[in-house]
Amino acid sequence: MDRLLVCDIDGTFAGEAEAAAKLLRQLRLPGAPVLAYATGRQSYSATSAIAEYDIDQGSYLISGVGSEIYRRVGGHWFPMATWPRLSAPWDDARIRLALRSVGSLVPQAVAVESPYKLSYVAPPSAVDEVRARLAQIGVEATITHSHGELLDVLPAGIDKGSAVAWLADSLGIPLERVMTCGNSANDTAMLRLACPSVVVSGSEAELLAEAPDLPQTFVAPSDCAWGILDGLRHFGWWDGTAWR
């Protein structure tokens, strides 16, 4: 276990069945990296999507935009109890109550939330309103806006990037031996890590606009898992037939 490949699910690993199947076959070969999925979905939704897309091969699952991490053992997913690492107390009920005054927020179903993730439908302009309201009550938070209308509020320092960094450290894998792959704005934090990263074709406009400023990012010419394969080849992890 000396390399870690972390991929968003929808529109990144999944979306092109032929490409996903080819990538999964490569990941069964000797020398392949450990596979982890990282998604904005909550764990129950993520595991359902993994089964539905027929990509049930990952060893780790980062869900809820980085608020949860699971390890797969014997075909079952178990939470890694020492995550998340909070820098300050988190009172989700108090925060939810405070954000009622932000008129542009429409709460998503409770099922898509967790104790460390509050989710709303909102325009991009709501990000500044939410940040200002939380400042009024003395709360620092991570605020992500993606897919044009999805806004998530998490504890400060919790996002896909911090979750990937923590997972890599717990596995004893240095960041330079990690590769992250995504297609939406909520992937930005993990794509910004000091490691190779891949933005697949067809990604959100917000992410494509940021890609030139990300440290080691390759914008793939292909979409979904084809783009991941492009990135693996670009960074010299895979030569088209074998792992290097």
C-alpha positions in Angstrom: 0.0 0.0 0.0 2.2 2.8 -1.2 -0.2 5.0 -3.4 -3.7 6.3 -3.0 -6.1 7.2 -5.8 -9.1 9.3 -4.6 -11.9 9.9 -7.0 -15.2 11.7 -6.8 -18.1 9.4 -7.9 -20.7 11.2 -10.0 -19.3 12.5 -13.3 -15.8 11.4 -12.4 -15.4 7.7 -11.7 -18.9 7.0 -12.8 -20.8 8.3 -15.9 -19.1 6.2 -18.6 -19.7 2.6 -17.9 -17.1 1.3 -20.3 -14.4 3.6 -19.0 -15.2 2.7 -15.3 -15.0 -1.0 -16.1 -11.6 -0.6 -17.8 -10.3 1.4 -14.8 -11.6 -1.2 -12.4 -9.8 -3.9 -14.3 -6.6 -1.9 -14.1 -7.0 -1.4 -10.4 -7.1 -5.2 -9.9 -3.6 -5.6 -11.4 -0.3 -5.8 -9.4 1.1 -2.4 -8.4 -2.3 -0.6 -8.4 -2.9 2.1 -5.9 -5.5 1.9 -3.1 -8.8 3.2 -4.3 -10.9 5.7 -2.3 -14.1 7.4 -3.3 -14.8 11.0 -2.2 -18.3 12.4 -2.6 -20.8 15.0 -1.4 -23.3 12.2 -0.9 -24.0 10.9 2.6 -22.7 7.3 3.2 -26.0 5.5 2.6 -26.5 7.3 -0.8 -22.8 6.9 -1.7 -22.9 3.1 -1.1 -26.1 2.8 -3.1 -24.5 4.8 -6.0 -21.4 2.6 -5.9 -23.6 -0.5 -6.3 -25.9 1.1 -8.9 -22.9 2.2 -11.0 -21.3 -1.2 -10.6 -18.0 0.2 -9.2 -18.0 -1.6 -5.9 -14.3 -1.9 -5.5 -13.0 0.9 -3.3 -11.3 0.3 0.0 -12.2 3.7 1.5 -15.2 6.1 1.3 -15.1 9.8 2.1 -18.7 11.0 2.2 -20.7 14.1 3.2 -18.1 16.5 1.5 -15.4 15.1 3.8 -17.4 15.0 7.0 -17.3 11.2 7.2 -14.7 8.5 6.3 -15.4 4.8 6.0 -13.2 1.7 5.6 -14.4 -1.3 3.8 -13.9 -4.6 5.6 -15.4 -7.9 4.3 -17.8 -6.2 2.0 -19.1 -3.8 4.7 -18.4 -0.1 5.3 -17.3 0.9 8.9 -16.8 4.5 10.0 -13.3 5.5 11.0 -14.1 6.7 14.5 -11.3 9.2 14.9 -12.6 11.4 12.1 -13.6 14.3 11.9 -11.0 16.2 13.9 -12.8 19.4 15.0 -10.9 22.6 15.8 -13.9 24.1 17.8 -17.2 22.9 19.2 -19.9 22.3 16.6 -23.6 22.9 17.5 -25.5 22.0 14.4 -28.9 22.9 15.9 -27.7 26.4 16.8 -26.3 26.9 13.4 -29.4 25.7 11.6 -31.5 28.1 13.7 -29.2 31.0 12.9 -29.3 30.3 9.2 -33.1 30.5 9.1 -32.7 34.3 8.7 -30.9 33.8 5.4 -33.9 34.0 3.1 -32.2 32.5 0.0 -31.5 29.2 1.7 -33.9 26.3 1.2 -33.0 23.3 3.5 -32.4 20.0 1.7 -34.0 16.8 3.1 -32.7 15.8 6.5 -31.6 12.5 4.9 -28.8 14.3 3.0 -27.4 15.9 6.2 -25.2 14.6 9.1 -24.2 16.0 12.5 -21.3 17.7 10.7 -23.0 18.7 7.4 -25.9 21.1 6.9 -27.2 21.2 3.3 -29.2 23.7 1.4 -30.4 24.7 -2.1 -29.2 28.2 -2.7 -27.8 30.6 -5.3 -24.0 31.4 -5.3 -24.7 34.7 -3.7 -25.9 33.0 -0.6 -22.3 32.0 0.3 -21.4 35.5 1.5 -24.7 35.8 3.4 -24.1 32.6 5.2 -20.6 33.5 6.1 -21.7 36.9 7.4 -24.5 35.3 9.5 -22.2 32.7 11.0 -19.7 35.4 11.9 -22.4 37.2 13.8 -22.8 34.2 16.1 -19.1 33.6 16.3 -18.9 30.4 14.2 -16.2 29.6 11.7 -17.2 27.1 9.1 -16.3 25.5 5.8 -18.9 26.6 3.2 -19.0 24.9 -0.2 -21.2 25.7 -3.2 -21.3 23.3 -6.1 -23.5 22.0 -8.9 -24.9 25.5 -9.3 -27.3 25.3 -6.4 -26.0 23.1 -3.6 -24.6 24.7 -0.5 -23.1 22.8 2.4 -22.0 24.1 5.8 -19.4 22.0 7.7 -17.1 22.6 10.7 -14.1 24.8 10.0 -11.3 22.7 8.4 -13.5 19.9 7.3 -13.7 19.3 3.6 -12.7 16.7 1.1 -9.1 18.0 1.2 -8.6 17.6 4.9 -10.3 14.2 4.8 -8.0 13.0 2.1 -4.9 14.3 3.9 -6.0 12.6 7.1 -6.7 9.3 5.4 -3.3 9.4 3.6 -1.5 10.1 6.8 -3.4 7.3 8.7 -2.3 4.9 5.9 1.3 6.1 6.0 1.1 7.3 2.4 2.8 10.7 1.7 0.8 13.2 -0.2 3.1 13.1 -3.2 2.0 9.4 -3.6 -1.7 10.5 -3.6 -3.7 11.4 -6.7 -7.1 13.2 -6.5 -9.7 13.4 -9.3 -12.9 15.4 -9.5 -15.3 17.4 -11.6 -17.1 19.8 -9.2 -16.5 22.8 -7.0 -16.8 20.7 -3.8 -13.7 18.7 -5.1 -11.5 21.9 -5.1 -10.1 21.3 -1.6 -8.7 17.9 -2.4 -7.5 19.0 -5.8 -5.6 21.8 -4.1 -3.5 19.4 -2.0 0.2 19.1 -2.7 -0.3 16.0 -4.8 -1.1 15.2 -8.5 -4.7 16.0 -9.3 -7.0 15.5 -12.3 -9.9 17.6 -13.4 -11.9 15.6 -15.9 -13.4 17.0 -19.0 -17.0 18.3 -18.7 -16.4 19.6 -15.1 -18.3 22.4 -13.6 -17.4 25.9 -14.9 -16.4 27.1 -11.4 -13.8 24.3 -11.1 -12.5 24.7 -14.6 -12.0 28.4 -13.9 -9.9 27.6 -10.8 -7.9 24.7 -12.4 -5.1 26.9 -13.6 -4.4 28.1 -10.0 -4.4 24.6 -8.5 -0.8 23.4 -7.8 -0.4 20.1 -9.7 -3.5 19.8 -11.7 -4.0 18.2 -15.1 -7.1 19.1 -17.0 -7.9 15.8 -18.8 -9.2 15.9 -22.4 -11.7 13.1 -21.7 -14.6 12.9 -19.3 -15.4 10.6 -16.4 -13.1 7.5 -15.9 -11.5 8.1 -19.3 -10.2 11.3 -17.8 -8.9 9.5 -14.8 -7.0 7.2 -17.1 -5.7 10.2 -19.0 -4.4 11.6 -15.7 -2.8 8.4 -14.5 -0.9 8.2 -17.8 0.0 11.9 -17.6 1.5 11.6 -14.2 3.4 8.4 -15.0 1.4 6.2 -12.7 0.2 3.9 -15.5 1.6 3.3 -19.0 -1.6 2.2 -20.7 -1.2 -1.5 -19.8 0.6 -1.7 -16.4 1.3 0.3 -13.3 4.6 2.0 -13.1 
